[in-house]
Amino acid sequence: MSNAVVRIMKTPDLRRKIGFTLFIIVLFRLGSFVPAPYVDYTNVKQCINQTSETSGLYELVNLFSGGALLQLSVFAMGIMPYITASIIVQLLRVVIPRFETLHKEGEAGRAKLTQYTRYLTLGLGLLQATTLITVARTGALYGTACTGSLLADDNWYTVVLMIITMTAGTGLIMWLGELITERGVGNGMSLLIFTSIAAQFPSQMGAIWKGTNGPRNFLLVLVLAIVLVVAVVFVEQSQRRIPVQYAKRVVGRRTYGGNTTYIPIKVNMAGVVPVIFASSLLYLPALIAQFNQGDGSTEPPAWVQFISNYLTRGDHPLYMALYFLLIVGFTYFYVAITFNPEEQADNLKQYGGFIPGIRAGRPTADFLTYVLTRITFPGSLYLGIVALLPLIVLSLLSVSQNFAFGGTSILIVVGVGLETVKQIDSQLQQRHYEGLLK
C-alpha cells in the first residue's frame, strides 16, 4: 500500500487530480460553516446545544449537507436538490418519450438531460430554501427544544435575500461537484455526499461516548459499523455474470466478433436510491402534520398525534416495518426502470451476440427478466436489513437515532469509497502496469 502511495505521488497528472479534488472538498466544507445573511447565529448555536436530535423531517437533508442545514449556512440545502432532480429526470424517461430519446442519442442527448437536471436542481433548491426559512422563522427546525425566530431581521426583503443566497449555494455546490468530475478523481457529486456524511462521524461518535453507558455503546456501535462495512463491500462486489458470445463476421478481408464476454448483473443494482425514496416518502406525513399542529391552545387532531407517535421515530416497530417494505418495493421499481431486458436483448441481437443455450430476441429478454427478478429479491432484502439494523441496535442500546450511523450513510460511504479507489487503481495501471489494489 505504501508503494502505491509513492507511485501516486510520483505521477504528476494523478497527483494534480487528487490535489484538486481535496482542494474542492475543503472549499465545500468551509462553505458549510458560513452562515446565511441575517441569521441569528447565537440563537442557532443555543438551539443546536439544547436539542439532542433533529426532527425526523430534516435528518436526511442535514446528513447530506454535512450538518450545514442546522447551522442555516449558505450551503444549508447541500446536495439534496441535485439528488432529487437527478432521480426525477431519470424517472421521467419512462413517462416522457422525449427524455428516453435524448438518453439514446449519446453524449449530445445526455448533455441535454444534464442541463434539464441543473435547471430542476435550482428550482428545487428555491422551493426547499423557502420551506426552510419558513420553518426557521418559527424555530420549529429544532423541534420543541427551541422556540422563537432564528432570524435577526424578519422583513420580507431579508427573507428573499436568504432564499436567494441558499439557492445560489445549491448552484455553487453543483458546480463544484462537476469540477471534480471533470478535473479531479471520481464522481464529484458522490464525493461531496461522502464528505458530508464522513464529516459527522467524529461528533456523533463523541456524543455516543459521552452518553449513558458510553464506552460500552461506543464499542458496540464500532463493531456494528465494521460488520456492516464488510457486509456492504461483499454484497456490492457480488454479481451474476451472464455469458455472451459474438458470432464471427467477415467484412472484406477482416474478421470481427468471435469473442466471449459477459453481462454483469449486480446483486444490488439499485444502489442507495430505494433507501432515499423510502426515507423521503416516510417524511411526507411528518411534513403535513407539522403544519397542522394547531394554535397551541388546543390539542392537534388525532391523525396528527398518530403520525407524531408512530411515523416520525425510527425506533417504532410500525415505522421500521413500513420502512422495510418501502425499500423492498422501491428496489424492484427502480431496477425495472434502470435495466431494460428487451433493450439489452435487442442490442445483443443487433451486434450478433447471444447467450449460450438461449435464442436471440424475445427468449433472451425473458431469460434476462427471470434472472433479474431472482437477483433483485436478495438485493432488496439486503438493502432493507442494512437500513434497519442500525436503527434496531441503536434503539436497543437506548442511543438517540442518528442517520450518521444509518444504513443510508454506510451504503454511500462504502460505495463511493470503492468506486473512487477503483478509478485511482485504473489510472495507476495505465501508467505503471500495477494498480493501487495490488
Phi, psi and omega in degrees: 000319179296324177295324179294320178296320178297320179294324177297315182292335180272356178260105187302315184296313180293323178297319178295319180296315180294319177298318178296319178298315180296323179297316179294322179296319177297317177299319180297317180290324177296319179296336179289345181253002178271112184290149175292158181297145176067024174267131177282086189294330178297315178294324178297315180296321178296318180293322178296320180289332184278335183259143181266339180205153181281153173302141184305334182295330188247004185297314183293319179295319178295326177296311183285346177264001180069031181085000182291334181299312182293335180271358180052048181274178179292340177257029186299327182284339180061213183264000186300318177301323179291320178299313180297317180296319179297318179295318180297314180297322179293320179290328181292344176299332179281328186269320185253113181300328180301321180294320179293323177296317178298322180297327182274353182279357179094212186298318182296317179292318179293328176296323177294318177296323177298321178295319176299320179297320179297314180299316180294326177299315179294322178296315178293324176298320177296318179294314182290325177295321177298316178296318182297314181294323177299317179290321181294331180294333180262352182080005183285357180298330182254020180072218183275355183284347184217132178234154180098161183289145177261007182256138178286333180222128188252020179286161184295322181290332175294315179297318179298318180296320179294318179297316179296320180296314180292324176294319176296324176298322176297316178297323179293319177299317179299319179293320178298318178297319178292327176297319179297317181298321183280318189243351183251211181241131177087180177278122187298313182298318180296320180293325177293321176295316177304315180297317181298318182288313183296331181294339182268349182301311182301314182293321180291320177294323176296322178294322178293321180296324182277350182281189179293135184053044187304303182302318181295312180296324179299313181294320180294317178295322179295317178297318178300317180297318180295317179298317180295319180297315179298316180295318181295317178300317181297312183288320181296333179272351183279139180204154173261120182260112179268116183293143179226132177245144179247131180289151178284139176232136179253116178242106185069239178256007184249147180249128180244154177081201181085000181265169181238134177220198180208159175258112180278122176245108183288151176297320177247083181282339185276345182068220183263359185300315179301325178293319178294318177303309183298317179297316181295319181293324178289341179279340182299314177300321178295323178295316179294319182292330183296328181267012177228040182276354183088183183265005179097333179275339179238157178287147177293162179301162183297322182292329177291318178296323178298314180296317181296327184276327190243336189244011177241353182246128182287351182264005180270138181302322179296318178298315181296319181295314178297320180300313181295314181295321178294321179296315179298315181295316181292332177297311177298319181297314184288322178295321178297331181278319187276336181238115182254105181299324181293318177295319178296318179294321178295320178296318178298316181295322182295323183261014175078023179261154179206154175271126182306128179087356181238130178291149179289157178094227185299317178301324178294318178296319179295321179294317179295322177297318179298313180295318182297320180296318181290324180287324184293329182299305176295330177295321179291320177296320178299315179298317180296319181291316180297324180287326185271329186304314177298322179297318181293314183294316179296326177292318179294329179274001181059036176260138181302141182296129181225124180290346177297336178245020178277172179298327180301311183293319180298315180298317182291311184299313181292316181298314179294320178300316179297314182295320180293317178297322178296320179294317177297319180298316181294323179289326176293321180295327179294331186256329186236000181062016178213127188268184180287330187269007182247000000 
